[in-house]
Amino acid sequence: MRRLSIIDVSGGRQPLYNEDGSIVLVLNGEIYNFIELREELEARGHRFRTRSDAEVVVHLYEEQGIDCLAQVNGMFAFCLWDIQKREGYLVRDRVGIKPLYYSQNTEGLWFASELKAFVECPQVSLELDEQAVLEYLHYLFIPAPRTPFTGIWKLPPASYLRLSPAGVDSPVVYCSSR
């Protein structure tokens, strides 16, 4: 994970954790309404370790579970893992500004906000998807969930994947696009 440091450049290193370290987050993007969310969370007793906008997601999830997404405004793609529940989520923003790609096979699950990251994963197939290439030539883009590669998928906007030891669920739309 490499972070584009804009807010809390020196202190917002990721991954980010809640107070007891049981919830972990890596996020690419920006939470636009983090100041208001942070003030509300601090008023309810949450302690923040950084000034990062992304840390509000950890504390919101701690209170509300995945339903917290209804309150988060921004452009983002993130992975959140709940250690106690042994489940996590890959999440993409409502409009789909930040991409989120994933691949799953018998060896594991990989995710990234750029396709080129998968070049570094020998476990992920980079075989071209002929249908996706045809769609690109026809539409000048590849509709989600396809990518140019057979083993890599794009999470649609306003969606999340639930991750658990049992595997990865199908994408769930958490709200309509704004």
NORBELZI-V951866 format. One record per residue. N is the residue number from 1. RES is the residue in three letters. SS is DSSP state (A for helix, B for strand, O for the rest). Layout:
n=N res=RES ss=SS
n=N res=RES ss=SS
//
This chain:
n=1 res=MET ss=O
n=2 res=ARG ss=O
n=3 res=ARG ss=O
n=4 res=LEU ss=O
n=5 res=SER ss=O
n=6 res=ILE ss=O
n=7 res=ILE ss=O
n=8 res=ASP ss=O
n=9 res=VAL ss=O
n=10 res=SER ss=O
n=11 res=GLY ss=O
n=12 res=GLY ss=O
n=13 res=ARG ss=O
n=14 res=GLN ss=O
n=15 res=PRO ss=O
n=16 res=LEU ss=B
n=17 res=TYR ss=B
n=18 res=ASN ss=O
n=19 res=GLU ss=O
n=20 res=ASP ss=O
n=21 res=GLY ss=O
n=22 res=SER ss=O
n=23 res=ILE ss=B
n=24 res=VAL ss=B
n=25 res=LEU ss=B
n=26 res=VAL ss=B
n=27 res=LEU ss=B
n=28 res=ASN ss=B
n=29 res=GLY ss=B
n=30 res=GLU ss=B
n=31 res=ILE ss=B
n=32 res=TYR ss=O
n=33 res=ASN ss=O
n=34 res=PHE ss=A
n=35 res=ILE ss=A
n=36 res=GLU ss=A
n=37 res=LEU ss=A
n=38 res=ARG ss=A
n=39 res=GLU ss=A
n=40 res=GLU ss=A
n=41 res=LEU ss=A
n=42 res=GLU ss=A
n=43 res=ALA ss=A
n=44 res=ARG ss=O
n=45 res=GLY ss=O
n=46 res=HIS ss=O
n=47 res=ARG ss=O
n=48 res=PHE ss=O
n=49 res=ARG ss=O
n=50 res=THR ss=O
n=51 res=ARG ss=O
n=52 res=SER ss=O
n=53 res=ASP ss=O
n=54 res=ALA ss=O
n=55 res=GLU ss=A
n=56 res=VAL ss=A
n=57 res=VAL ss=A
n=58 res=VAL ss=A
n=59 res=HIS ss=A
n=60 res=LEU ss=A
n=61 res=TYR ss=A
n=62 res=GLU ss=A
n=63 res=GLU ss=A
n=64 res=GLN ss=A
n=65 res=GLY ss=A
n=66 res=ILE ss=A
n=67 res=ASP ss=A
n=68 res=CYS ss=A
n=69 res=LEU ss=A
n=70 res=ALA ss=A
n=71 res=GLN ss=A
n=72 res=VAL ss=O
n=73 res=ASN ss=O
n=74 res=GLY ss=B
n=75 res=MET ss=B
n=76 res=PHE ss=B
n=77 res=ALA ss=B
n=78 res=PHE ss=B
n=79 res=CYS ss=B
n=80 res=LEU ss=B
n=81 res=TRP ss=B
n=82 res=ASP ss=B
n=83 res=ILE ss=O
n=84 res=GLN ss=O
n=85 res=LYS ss=O
n=86 res=ARG ss=O
n=87 res=GLU ss=B
n=88 res=GLY ss=B
n=89 res=TYR ss=B
n=90 res=LEU ss=B
n=91 res=VAL ss=B
n=92 res=ARG ss=B
n=93 res=ASP ss=O
n=94 res=ARG ss=O
n=95 res=VAL ss=O
n=96 res=GLY ss=O
n=97 res=ILE ss=O
n=98 res=LYS ss=O
n=99 res=PRO ss=O
n=100 res=LEU ss=O
n=101 res=TYR ss=B
n=102 res=TYR ss=B
n=103 res=SER ss=B
n=104 res=GLN ss=B
n=105 res=ASN ss=B
n=106 res=THR ss=O
n=107 res=GLU ss=O
n=108 res=GLY ss=B
n=109 res=LEU ss=B
n=110 res=TRP ss=B
n=111 res=PHE ss=B
n=112 res=ALA ss=B
n=113 res=SER ss=O
n=114 res=GLU ss=O
n=115 res=LEU ss=A
n=116 res=LYS ss=A
n=117 res=ALA ss=A
n=118 res=PHE ss=A
n=119 res=VAL ss=A
n=120 res=GLU ss=A
n=121 res=CYS ss=O
n=122 res=PRO ss=O
n=123 res=GLN ss=O
n=124 res=VAL ss=O
n=125 res=SER ss=O
n=126 res=LEU ss=O
n=127 res=GLU ss=O
n=128 res=LEU ss=B
n=129 res=ASP ss=O
n=130 res=GLU ss=A
n=131 res=GLN ss=A
n=132 res=ALA ss=A
n=133 res=VAL ss=A
n=134 res=LEU ss=A
n=135 res=GLU ss=A
n=136 res=TYR ss=A
n=137 res=LEU ss=A
n=138 res=HIS ss=A
n=139 res=TYR ss=A
n=140 res=LEU ss=O
n=141 res=PHE ss=O
n=142 res=ILE ss=O
n=143 res=PRO ss=O
n=144 res=ALA ss=O
n=145 res=PRO ss=O
n=146 res=ARG ss=O
n=147 res=THR ss=O
n=148 res=PRO ss=O
n=149 res=PHE ss=B
n=150 res=THR ss=O
n=151 res=GLY ss=O
n=152 res=ILE ss=O
n=153 res=TRP ss=B
n=154 res=LYS ss=B
n=155 res=LEU ss=O
n=156 res=PRO ss=O
n=157 res=PRO ss=O
n=158 res=ALA ss=O
n=159 res=SER ss=B
n=160 res=TYR ss=B
n=161 res=LEU ss=B
n=162 res=ARG ss=B
n=163 res=LEU ss=B
n=164 res=SER ss=B
n=165 res=PRO ss=O
n=166 res=ALA ss=O
n=167 res=GLY ss=B
n=168 res=VAL ss=B
n=169 res=ASP ss=O
n=170 res=SER ss=O
n=171 res=PRO ss=O
n=172 res=VAL ss=B
n=173 res=VAL ss=B
n=174 res=TYR ss=O
n=175 res=CYS ss=O
n=176 res=SER ss=O
n=177 res=SER ss=O
n=178 res=ARG ss=O
//
